[in-house]
Amino acid sequence: MGEDDFRHLERLVTELDCRGLHARVVRTHSGRAFVRVINPKATSLAENVTCRAQATPNHRDWYYWWSWGERMHTVEDPAGAATKVARVLAAVGE
């Protein structure tokens, strides 16, 4: 994992915190990192978000990815990504 990945994940953590979610960057023994996100009002609602590049014909674009492997959002807009995560982790009635 490079410093770019880590910075993108930290920016997402900041945005998630602003939305009242508990988030932190977790680094595995293999060196891979992800953001662990938990809704403090319903702790069973949680998600792991990764960050990685996807090659396009002319360059590499960086994205946040859901734990199930679906591309979520561009890293250029961590606020938009945080909004999507907050929507998915919202408890009934929030």
C-alpha positions, -999 to 999 in steps of 0.1 A, spaced: 0 0 0 13 34 -9 10 68 7 -16 78 -18 -39 50 -8 -35 59 29 -42 96 23 -74 88 4 -85 65 32 -78 92 58 -98 118 39 -127 94 38 -124 88 76 -127 126 81 -158 128 61 -174 98 78 -167 112 112 -185 145 102 -216 123 95 -215 108 130 -201 75 120 -172 58 137 -144 52 112 -107 44 113 -80 31 89 -71 -5 97 -38 -20 84 -36 -57 80 -5 -78 86 0 -80 49 2 -42 47 -32 -37 30 -54 -11 45 -91 -4 46 -116 19 65 -137 2 91 -170 21 95 -196 15 122 -229 33 129 -227 40 166 -265 41 169 -267 5 155 -233 -12 158 -244 -42 137 -244 -18 108 -208 -18 96 -188 -17 64 -152 -20 52 -141 3 24 -110 -1 4 -92 22 -20 -74 11 -51 -66 22 -86 -83 10 -117 -64 12 -150 -81 30 -179 -66 31 -214 -48 64 -208 -41 65 -170 -50 51 -136 -80 64 -117 -84 59 -79 -117 47 -64 -132 37 -31 -146 1 -32 -173 -16 -12 -163 -47 7 -181 -69 -18 -158 -57 -46 -181 -31 -63 -166 2 -72 -183 29 -51 -170 64 -58 -140 84 -70 -114 94 -44 -116 129 -57 -149 133 -38 -146 117 -4 -176 136 8 -197 120 -19 -183 86 -9 -191 92 28 -227 102 19 -231 68 1 -217 49 31 -238 69 55 -269 61 35 -261 23 35 -254 23 72 -284 43 83 -306 27 109 -343 26 104 -358 59 114 -325 79 110 
